[in-house]
Each structure stands twice: as C-alpha cells, then as structure tokens.
Amino acid sequence: MKSIESHESQAVKGIRINRTFSIAPMLDWTDRHYRYFARLMSSQALLYTEMVTTGAILHGRGDYLAYNEEEHPLALQLGGSNPVDLAACAKLAAQRGYDEVNLNVGCPSDRVQNGRFGACLMAEPELVAECVSAMKQVVDIPVTVKTRIGIDEQDSYEFLTQLIDTVKAAGCEEFIIHARKAWLQGLSPKENREIPPLDYERVYQLKRDYPELNISINGGVKTLEECQTHLQHLDGVMVGREAYQNPYILAEVDQKLCGMDTPVISRDAVLEKLLPYIEKHLQQGGRLNHITRHIIGLYQGEVGSRVWRRYLSENAHKQGAGIEVITQARAEMDSVVSL
C-alpha cells in the first residue's frame, strides 16, 4: 500500500494534469489493465478509474484503489452522496497517490439512483456542493465533477447553470459535461448514452459564460479531428467508447492534440511493451482474458483484425492460457496478410 509520503514525493516530482484529452470512466471497462494498456499509447491522456462507490472503498473486501504506478496522471471517480464518506474516500485517494478525485453526477442507472448518487444529484445542487466542499477540505489534489446537461424534464440551460453556480461556489473549478441529458426513468444506461440528443452548443455556451472554469466535453466523440473541433471552444475532450473499442486512436493523442513531437508508437510496438505486463499478471495468478479483453480492438481496421479478434475470443479464456495465445493470434493475422 502506498503511503502519504509516496504522494508527497509524487507532488515533488511535479506530475502535471493535462486536461486536453481524457478517457471516460466506464464501468467494467476502464480497469487498471486497460489503463496500463492505454498509457502505452499516450503519455498525456488523463485516465479515470471506473466509478467506485464510497461503500465499496470503506466497507468492501479487497483493494478498490489499486493501480499501476505507470498510469499517472490518474483520477479516481467516486460514486456517493454522503459528504463525510466522500471526504474519507478522497483522503484515502490522496494518500494513495491519485492525482484527482472526480464526483459522478451523471450516471443514470437505477442502481445508482437507489444509492442516491449519479445523475439524480443534478436535482440537488446544494448537496453536490456540500460533497465537493467536504472533499476539498481534506485533500490538496483537484476535486472535479462530471455531470450531464440535464435530467428528465429539467433540461433548461438555467437548470444546468444553477448546478454550476452552486458547485463552483464550493470551490470546484473543473467540470466534465456529458452533452446529453439523462432520462432517470424509462431508459437503460446504454440507451441513455445513445438516445438523448447531443447538444454540444450548450456546453460551448457554458464555457463562454464561465471562462474562468476548466470545462471538458464528453459524448459521441469518435475521432481526433472531432476533438480538435471541440478544443476550439473548450478546455478538454473526454472520449469513452471509441477509446475502448478502437484503442489505437490514443497513439496520436500526444502529437495531434497535445503538441508533442514524439514518434507515434506502432500497434506491434504497443503489443511488445504490453507482453511483460501480461506475463507478470499471469505469474501472480491472473487469467489471460483479464487483459486480452481490452486489446481485442488494437488492430481494428487492419487486414486480419477479424482473425485477431476471433483467435483471442476463442482461446484467451481457456484454463492455463498463456502468452502464446497472443503471439499465435498475431501470427494468424500475418498469415492472412500474406495470402
């Protein structure tokens, strides 16, 4: 377990959060294996954990704050609405070396609503402000909020700005806005990511009205060219499903969005760098498919990518599957290319 001292030494090292591009917290997807994989392609992308509830951290069995040192800069996304519990979790996160704590005010699932957190908190801006304030009082790292543009019939611009004004007054300076409203009843979480229409202009307006705030946009972004368009209006872009299903999009983030002149890593080089990590995971008793499920899309768009996906899907879950499954999947791709 990391100590408070390790966080302090990290601060001395001066890890800087670049909010230009980030990868959205996605339940069951953005675990520490995916984040390690993503970091191999971009040194600048801000990575987020899956949403972790305060109850899991404070009362659950297991370590819900574990991560790989290579993942920095890394933000912990918390789900909860009890200011005392959130403050306790934020303090633990800071002690463990996280670079940011983010409060989820955007998830619309029934399970989240029953716990009185997620998107339903948009209707309680004072409570959100109380939660942010409680966390900020106990940590020096940024406390940020991810939210929607509205919920149900409460989707006016005034409704959104009331939340921003109230939470800003509590000291929050960074907001991530999913440019869709959420329907708390009648739509599944998946449908809530697709059915409510995107309203990017509303988020642009928010930045015009609050130039002092750092505002990132989320929702429906599929290309780095689209990111560049959003960055003409906003401070940052958060990409979700595309960064997971087509992960090689990350390979040019540093160059195209962050102004770096480092060479773009190849897909094969990403795989080579990942292999030692996979071997260590296997040596520690982990299963191969814990990691291969995240790299299924590495060769998306390339000749032989279907062979790659199929071979991994059919073999990586088998008992005792080892690194040879990955090397064979890559060889199967080459055989298709040579035909």
Buried (B, 14 or more C-beta within 10 A) or exposed (E): EBEEEBBBEBBEEEEEBBBBBBBBBBBEBBBBBBBBBBBBBBBBBBBBBBBBBBBBBBEEEEEBBEBEEEBBBBBBBBBBBBBEBBBBBBBBBBBBBBBBBBBBBBBBBEEBBEBEBBBBBBBBBEBBBBBBBBBBEBBEBBBBBBBBBBBBEBBEBEBBBBBBEBBBEBEBBBBBBBBBBBBBEEBEBEEBBEEBEBBBEBBBBBBEEBEEBBBBBBBBBBEBEBBEBBBEBBBBBBBBBBBBEBBBBBBBBBBBBBEEEEEEBEBEBBBEBBEEBBEEBBEEEEBBBBBBBBBBBBBBEBEBBEBBBEBBBEBBBEEEBEEEBBEEBBEBBEEBEEE
